[in-house]
């Protein structure tokens, strides 16, 4: 989305006066949120460039964003463990500096829950521990005590962010997503847990091939539905179909 230069103006040129540039946009966030709600749009991001310079960028919708808009959370001021005290890394100083932006921007060097050993379970791929118990285990894992300027994709940090939002909202993460997204959009084919797919007449299974040549020949091995607890569900572990996704 790109703004157009006003036909007439009584102020200095926008490139020389930020005040003049920002005035036409002072109510843009409110207006866009109004149209988002009226248009039934679950979430969106809008940026405005004016003569090559970014003068507006904001996201709208999604559960955590709504909690921020309600003043219950913030993006980059409050440490995440203020919202979710169970979230601790081995380095307490590093823990105390991590904000929601750090987690959601993949700036940490924390590895996935699946890649380090857990206490009191059979291994990272099969566990019946609750998500919060797995998050508690992070403090026993050796992790770098720094942020990275590069993207270090981590489902675990999204799981922590989801649990933090749920804790602030006073409900489970599943209930938060259901009340904010699934129910308002009437997503009848969307939910949690791969095993729940068995309630449908038709559902997809994962398929794997030993090599690219096998894949081209159609030689696939059928996978199975996982029975594991949804340990990083806020980052994945939901099911849907194209009809619901189109909404």
GIMOGI-V25258 format. One line per field, one symbol per residue. ss: DSSP state (~ for helix, > for strand, _ for the rest). phi: phi as a letter, one per 20 degrees, with the letter a starting at -180 (. if undefined). burial: 1 if it has 24 or more other C-alpha atoms within 12 Angstrom, else 0. A space follows every 50 residues. Layout:
# GIMOGI-V25258
ss=???
phi=???
burial=???
This chain:
# GIMOGI-V25258
ss=_>_______________~~~~~~____~~~~~~~~~~~____>>>>>>>> __>>>>>>>>>_~~~~~~~__________~~~~________~~~~____~ ~~~~___>____~~~_______________~~~~~~~~~~______>___ ____~~~~~~~~~~~~~~~___~~~~~~~~~~________>>_~~~~~~_ ______>>___~~~~~~___>>__________~~~__>>__~~~~~_
phi=.cfdfgfcbddfgffdcfgffegfdfdfgfffffffffemefaaccccdc lndfdbbbdcnmgfgffffenebcecdeggffecgfecdfefffgfdfdf fgffeleedfffgfdcfdelbfqfecbdffgffffffgfeefcfeaecfd fcgbfgfffffffffffffncffffffffecffgeleedcacnffffffe fcbedfcccfbfffffeneddfecffdffffcggealcdabffffff
burial=00000000000001000000110010011001100000000110000101 00001100111111111100001110001111110011100001111111 11111111111111010100000100101011111111101010000000 00011111111111111110001101110111001010111111001000 00000000000000000000000000011111111011110000000
